[in-house]
Amino acid sequence: MRQTKNLIWVMVLTALGACTQIDAPDTMDTMAPAMVDDPNDLTIAFIGDQGSGTGARAVLELIRAEGADLVLHQGDFDYKDNPAAWDRLITAVLGPEFPYFASVGNHDRKRFFGTGGYQDLLKRRLARVPGARCMDDLGVRSVCTYRNLFMVFSGIGTIPRRPDDPRHIAYIRGKLAASGALWKICSWHKNQRAMQLGKKKDAVGWAAYEACREAGAIIATGHEHSYSRTHLLSHFENRTILSTSPILRIGRGRTFAFVSGLGGKSIRRQRRDGPWWAAKYSKDQGASHGAVFCILGDGGRSNRASCYFKGIDGTIADRYLIVNEGRKPFRPTS
């Protein structure tokens, strides 16, 4: 049933588009992660700012109900510095071998490292997942692959607490440049002021956003407790809109970013706005906790993905289609 509905959605959007214009490495694996050419679809759930209450459990239950194959968590886990309890909740809802990848958040710093810390438990979990491979300082400056997906995780703006950290920028650029994967995702916790709807200040710097844009990688963040997604952009610092279509044709030099900060902790009001936003979902819009879901390879097309934000109340707050043209050169019109 899900495949039939998603195929219909792809057809609708296609028709619409025809009318629309770390300081020291902590290596998990000394070998570069290998990519697997997987023709089957892959459903990713993106969350951030989770907490440990009923909202957190409800979001995990939603992820299970939607049939997600893996989670990408953009930082801020349980807010209680209790890695064991956090991991137990994930296991209770999703199982002990569920693929769960994460970037460090500012509320995770105290217990992130060391035996029994968040990083340690994430390593143990991923070691039980067939086909999951990671290298370097997991969740801080690391790359992971799972099936046909290449992921770069950064603690930029969090470890260390400064924007445009040169080691993070060099790592992001280098790993993206070395990957031949079609589907690339950049994951970090914090934002720039203009890249969220609330009161957050500049914390990441623009270089990380631009490095991922140049490589055609999707940018997933958290930190602000609301949901927002940009239009397709050809420059983040200038907020240059390339297209306002719900069909996002990403590739080298053009991509989009989103904030998925409704993982269960709290829901905040909208304080900022801008024409670069394609979707906004905060307390002002009656938001509930929820997650972003992207189905890569949906409809049997390896370069397409159908994505949506769904709340635990069943609301679909955003829906869009990605067409990945990552191997085509970008020729800006101006």
C-alpha positions in Angstrom: 0.0 0.0 0.0 2.8 2.4 0.9 4.6 1.8 -2.4 1.3 2.4 -4.4 0.6 5.7 -2.6 4.2 6.9 -3.0 4.2 6.1 -6.7 1.0 8.1 -7.2 2.6 11.0 -5.3 5.7 10.8 -7.6 3.4 10.9 -10.7 1.5 14.0 -9.3 4.7 15.9 -8.5 6.2 15.0 -11.9 3.2 16.3 -13.7 3.3 19.5 -11.5 7.0 19.9 -12.3 6.2 19.9 -16.1 4.2 23.0 -15.5 6.6 24.7 -12.9 9.5 26.5 -13.4 36.9 16.4 17.1 40.0 16.7 18.1 41.7 13.3 17.8 40.4 10.7 15.5 38.7 7.7 17.1 38.6 5.2 14.3 35.9 2.6 14.0 37.1 1.2 10.7 40.4 2.0 9.2 39.1 1.3 5.7 37.0 3.8 3.8 33.3 2.8 3.9 32.3 0.9 0.8 29.1 1.8 -1.1 26.5 -0.8 -2.0 24.5 -0.3 -5.2 21.1 -1.2 -3.8 18.1 -1.0 -6.2 15.6 -1.2 -3.4 14.0 1.9 -1.8 15.4 3.1 1.5 13.3 5.1 4.0 15.3 7.5 6.3 13.8 9.2 9.4 15.4 12.5 10.4 14.9 13.8 14.0 16.6 16.2 16.4 16.0 17.5 19.9 14.5 14.3 21.3 14.2 14.4 25.1 13.1 11.5 27.1 9.3 11.9 27.7 6.2 10.8 26.0 6.9 12.9 22.9 10.2 11.2 22.4 8.6 7.7 22.6 5.7 8.8 20.3 8.1 10.0 17.6 10.1 6.7 17.8 6.8 4.8 17.5 5.9 6.9 14.5 9.2 6.1 12.9 8.5 2.4 13.4 5.0 2.8 12.0 6.2 4.5 8.9 8.5 1.6 8.2 11.8 3.6 8.4 14.9 1.6 7.6 17.3 3.9 9.6 17.4 7.1 11.7 19.6 10.1 11.3 19.5 12.0 14.6 20.8 15.6 14.4 21.8 16.0 18.0 20.4 16.7 21.4 19.4 13.2 22.7 17.7 12.8 26.1 18.8 16.1 27.8 19.5 14.1 30.9 23.1 12.9 30.3 21.9 9.3 30.6 23.2 7.4 27.6 22.1 4.0 28.9 18.5 5.1 29.4 18.4 6.8 26.0 19.7 3.7 24.2 17.2 1.5 26.1 14.3 3.7 24.8 15.5 3.3 21.2 15.9 -0.5 21.7 12.5 -0.8 23.3 10.7 0.8 20.4 13.0 0.1 17.4 15.0 -2.9 18.5 18.7 -3.6 19.4 19.9 -3.8 15.8 18.1 -0.9 14.3 20.5 1.4 12.3 20.8 4.6 14.3 23.2 7.3 13.2 23.7 10.6 15.0 25.6 13.9 15.3 26.6 15.3 18.6 24.4 18.1 20.0 25.3 20.8 22.6 23.2 19.0 25.2 25.2 15.8 24.6 28.7 17.0 25.2 29.0 16.1 28.9 28.4 12.3 28.3 29.3 11.9 24.6 32.8 10.5 25.0 34.2 7.6 27.1 33.0 4.1 28.1 29.2 4.0 28.3 28.8 7.4 26.7 26.6 8.2 23.7 29.3 7.7 21.2 30.3 4.3 22.7 26.7 3.1 22.7 26.2 4.3 19.1 29.3 2.4 18.1 28.1 -0.8 19.8 24.7 -0.5 18.1 26.2 0.1 14.6 28.5 -2.8 15.1 25.4 -5.0 15.2 24.0 -3.6 12.0 24.9 -5.6 8.8 26.2 -3.2 6.1 26.7 -0.2 8.4 30.3 1.1 8.1 31.7 4.2 9.8 35.1 5.7 10.2 36.8 8.4 12.3 35.4 10.3 15.3 31.8 9.0 15.3 29.3 11.8 15.4 31.9 14.6 15.6 33.9 14.3 12.4 32.9 11.0 10.8 31.6 9.4 7.6 29.2 6.4 7.5 27.7 4.4 4.7 24.6 2.3 4.7 23.4 0.6 1.5 23.4 3.4 -1.1 23.7 6.3 1.3 26.8 8.3 2.1 26.6 10.4 5.3 29.0 13.0 6.7 28.5 13.8 10.4 29.9 16.9 12.0 30.0 18.6 15.4 30.7 21.9 13.9 29.6 24.8 16.2 29.4 22.3 19.1 32.8 20.6 19.4 34.5 23.0 19.4 32.1 25.9 20.0 33.1 28.1 17.2 31.8 28.6 13.6 33.8 27.8 10.5 36.2 25.5 12.3 38.8 24.8 9.7 39.2 21.1 10.6 35.5 20.5 10.2 35.3 22.4 6.9 38.4 20.5 5.5 36.9 17.2 6.7 33.5 17.8 5.1 34.9 19.0 1.8 37.5 16.2 1.6 35.1 13.4 2.4 32.4 14.7 0.0 34.9 15.1 -2.8 36.2 11.6 -2.3 32.8 10.0 -2.5 31.3 8.8 -5.7 27.9 8.2 -4.1 24.8 9.7 -5.7 23.0 10.3 -2.4 25.0 12.4 0.1 23.8 13.8 3.4 25.5 16.3 5.7 24.3 16.1 9.3 25.0 18.5 12.1 23.1 19.9 15.1 23.4 23.7 15.2 22.5 26.3 12.6 23.1 29.8 11.2 20.7 32.4 12.4 19.0 32.6 9.0 18.7 28.9 8.7 16.1 28.4 11.5 12.8 30.0 12.6 13.6 30.8 16.2 16.1 32.8 18.3 19.2 30.9 17.6 22.4 32.8 16.7 25.0 32.1 14.1 26.9 29.0 15.3 28.0 27.0 12.3 29.3 29.5 9.8 28.5 29.5 6.1 31.4 27.4 4.9 29.9 24.1 5.9 26.6 24.9 4.2 28.4 25.9 1.1 30.7 22.9 1.1 27.7 20.6 1.1 25.9 22.6 -1.5 28.9 22.4 -3.8 28.8 18.6 -3.5 25.0 18.4 -4.0 24.5 17.0 -0.5 21.3 17.4 1.5 21.8 19.3 4.7 20.0 18.0 7.8 20.1 20.0 11.1 18.3 20.4 14.4 18.8 22.7 17.4 15.7 24.9 16.9 12.5 23.1 18.1 10.5 23.5 15.0 10.5 22.2 11.4 11.6 24.3 8.4 12.8 23.5 4.9 14.4 25.9 2.4 13.7 26.1 -1.3 16.3 24.8 -3.7 19.2 27.2 -3.2 22.3 27.9 -5.3 23.9 29.9 -2.5 23.2 29.7 1.3 24.9 32.8 2.6 23.1 34.9 0.1 19.9 32.8 0.3 19.8 32.6 -3.5 16.7 30.8 -4.6 17.1 28.6 -7.7 13.6 27.2 -7.8 10.4 27.3 -5.7 9.0 24.1 -7.2 8.1 21.2 -4.9 10.3 19.1 -7.1 13.9 19.8 -5.9 16.5 19.0 -8.6 19.6 18.7 -6.4 23.1 18.3 -7.8 26.5 19.8 -7.6 26.1 23.5 -6.7 22.4 23.3 -5.7 20.7 21.7 -2.7 18.4 22.5 0.2 18.6 22.4 4.0 16.0 21.6 6.7 15.6 21.7 10.5 13.9 18.7 12.0 13.8 19.7 15.7 10.5 18.3 16.8 11.9 15.0 18.0 10.0 15.1 21.3 11.5 17.7 23.7 9.5 20.8 23.1 7.8 23.0 20.4 8.8 26.6 20.0 7.2 29.6 18.3 8.3 31.1 15.0 10.4 34.3 15.5 12.0 34.6 12.0 11.0 34.4 8.4 12.3 34.8 4.9 11.4 34.1 1.2 13.9 31.2 1.1 11.6 29.1 3.3 9.5 26.5 1.4 7.9 25.1 4.6 7.5 26.3 8.2 6.0 24.3 11.0 6.2 25.7 14.6 4.0 26.3 17.5 2.5 29.2 15.5 1.3 26.7 12.9 0.0 24.2 15.5 2.9 21.9 15.2 3.2 18.5 16.9 6.3 16.4 17.4 7.3 14.4 14.4 10.0 13.5 11.9 11.1 14.0 8.3 10.8 10.9 6.2 12.6 10.4 2.8 12.1 7.4 0.7 15.2 7.1 -1.6 14.6 5.1 -4.8 10.8 5.5 -4.4 8.8 4.3 -7.4 11.8 2.2 -8.6 13.8 5.3 -9.7 17.2 5.3 -8.1 17.7 9.1 -8.4 14.3 10.0 -6.9 13.1 10.4 -3.4 9.8 11.3 -2.0 9.9 13.2 1.4 7.5 14.5 3.9 7.3 15.7 7.5 4.7 13.8 9.5 3.6 14.6 13.0 2.6 12.1 15.7 -1.0 13.5 15.3 -1.0 12.3 11.6 -0.5 15.8 10.1 1.6 16.0 7.0 3.1 19.4 7.3 5.3 19.3 4.2 5.7 17.0 1.1 8.1 17.3 -1.8 10.0 15.2 -4.4 13.8 15.2 -4.9 15.3 14.4 -8.3 19.0 13.8 -7.8 21.0 15.1 -10.8 24.3 14.9 -8.8 26.3 13.7 -11.7 25.3 16.6 -14.0 27.4 19.8 -14.0 25.7 22.9 -12.5 25.5 25.8 -14.9 24.0 28.8 -13.1 21.8 31.1 -15.2 23.2 34.3 -13.7 
